[in-house]
């Protein structure tokens, strides 16, 4: 029997960042993100916006669509301060703010985007505050959205 002290256990590997998996329908949206453009899917039959991209229009059931570049500004609809992250990757960043934003691009169909809000103190948050979309390259394939105050 050895009396040498037991080796300390190896540290757990750092958690990986959760990333979206683009689909055939959402790939043009993610390509736009990578290019610094906010691309929204529009129904080719009725013209209504549908976000997040999906195969069938919820308004007229058409499967035909096209993507168009949209304005990157919007107003805060709601927000939450995450003290207990849903994923271990975000633990070091907690607390952080996630905003639900009514984008300027919606027309008669609201387009809401949920993303981190950076550079704004919780005390300065208010419904209707103007924000602008930012783009965070994560790797060669994925760029994620975030918001900053205008």
N, C-alpha and C positions, 0 to 999 in steps of 0.2 A: 504494500500500500504506500502510495506517494504522499508526502507531506507538503508538496509544492502547492502554492495557491492555484485555484482553478482559474483558467483564463476567462477574462470578461467576455460575455457574449458579444458577438458582432453586432454593430448597430443595424437596426432595421433599414432596409433600403428606403430612400425618399419616395413618397407616393408620386405616381405619375399624374400629370394634369389631365383631367377629363376633357376630351376633345369631341367635337361633333363628327359624325360620319355622314358626309354628303351623299345624297341620293341622286338619282337621275333628275328628279324634279328640282332639287335644291342646289345642284352644282353651279348653275349660273349665279345664284345668290352668293355662294362662297367664292366663286371666281371674282365677282365684283368686290367683295371684301378684300381679297388679296391685292386688287388693283386700287384700293382706296375709294371705291364707288359703292353707293347704296343702291342695289338693284332689286326692284320689286316685280313680282310676277303679276301680270294682268291677263284677264280672260280675253281671248281673241274674239269670243262671241258677244259678250255683254259689256266688256271693257272694265269690269270691276277689279279692284286690287284684291289679291289673296296673299296673305302673309301669315304664317310661314308657308313656303311653297309646297304645293301638293298637286296630285294628278288631276283632280276634278274640281271645277268651280262650284262652290257651295251655293251660288245664287241661281245659275242656269244649268248646271251639270255638264257643261262643255268640258272636253278634255284638251281643247286647244288653248295654248297660252303663249305669251311672249314676255320677255323681261325688258324693263325700261329703267333708266337711271332716275333716281328720286332725290329730292332735297335731303340734306343730312341734319337739319335742325328739328327741334320738337320741344314739347312742354312736358314737365314731370306730371304724370297722372297719379302715381303712388311710388312709395319707396319703402324699403326695409333695411334695418341695420342688422347685419349677420354677426352675432356674437359667437354662435356655435355653428361653424361651417358644416355644410352637408357632406363635404369630402375632405379627407385629411390633407390634401394638397393645399387647401386654402387656410389651414390652421394658422400659419405664420402671419397671414394678412389680416386676421380678425382683430378687431371688428372692422368690417367693410360695408359699404353701402351698395345696394342693388336697386336700380330705378326702373320703373315701368313708365315708358315715355310714349306719349301720343305724338307720332311723327307728323311733320307738316305735309307729308305726301299722300295722306289717306283719301281726301275727297269725301264722298258720302259714306265710305266704308273706313272706319278708323283703323289705322295701322299702329299697333303698339309693339314696341321692342323692349325686351327685358335685358339689361346689361349692367355691369358695374359702373358706378358713378365715381369719378376720381377728382381730387382737388377741391372738394366742397366739404366743409365741416357740417356735421349733423345739425348744428344750431342754425345754419344758414339755409336749410332745406325748406321749401314750401311748394305746395301744389301750384302748378302753372309756371314755375321757374323755367326759363329758357335754357336748353342744353343743346349740345352739338355732338354728333357721332364722331368717335375716333376709331382708329384701326390699329390693333396690336398684332404684328406678325409673330406667330408662335413657331412655325416651321415653314418649309417650302410650300406646303399645301394649304395650311390653315392660318387665316388671319381672323382674330376675334374682335367683335365690336365692344366699345366702352363709351361712356358719355363724359363730357366735361361741361362746365357752365359756360354759357356764351358771354 
